[in-house]
Amino acid sequence: MKISARNAIKGTVKKIEPGSINTEVVLEIAPGVEITAIITKHSAETLLLAEGKEAYVVIKSTDVMIAVE
């Protein structure tokens, strides 16, 4: 896999929640550490995502923000 994004983190699909248009995908990247992504339903189907399958979280952003109260 070659990609221009610098942040590609390997993980295991832990949960898939399909909706009518989008699908929520949860990847576990370390024990107890999860990242959730919302992708199109079509993309999830094309990638043949399934629980237990290895996948990558790819983060491409010019801004990453953190806030607290």
N, C-alpha and C positions, 0 to 999 in steps of 0.2 A: 504494500500500500504506500503510495506517495501522495502527500497532501501539503499544501502551503501553510496550514495552521500549525503553530508551534506546540500547542497543547493537545496531545492525543494521549489519552489515559486508557489503558487496557482494563477491562473488567468483565464481570459475568452478569448476564441478564437475570435479575432477581424477580422482577414483576413486570407484567404487561397489562395495561388497562385500555382496551380499545374503546373508542367512542365512535360516533357516526362520521366524524371528519378527521379528528386527530386521535393519536394514541399516546398515552403516557408510558414511558419506558424508564424503569429504575435499574441502574447498573450498580453492582457492589464492586468498588475498586480496591477495597481492603476490608478485612473483617470489621463489620460494623460501620463502614464508611460507604455512603451511597450518594449517587448523583442521579437526579431525575431530569429527563428531557421530554419535551412535547414535540412529536414529529407527526407528519401527515399519516393517515391510515394507510394510504397507498405506499408510502416509503417503508413503513413497518412490514407490510406484506411483501414488498419487493426484496427487502433484506432478509426475509425468512426468519425474523426474530422469534425466539422461543426461550422460555425460562431455562437457565443452565447453559445457554450458548455464550461463547466468548464474543465480545464486541468492544468497540472503542468509543469513548466519549471524546468528541472533538470540540474544543472551545476556541472560537475565533472571535475576538472582540477587541476593540480599541479601548474600551472602558470596563473595568471591573470595580464595582463599588461595594462597600460594606457600610452598614448603618446600625446604630444602637440608640436606645432611648435611655 
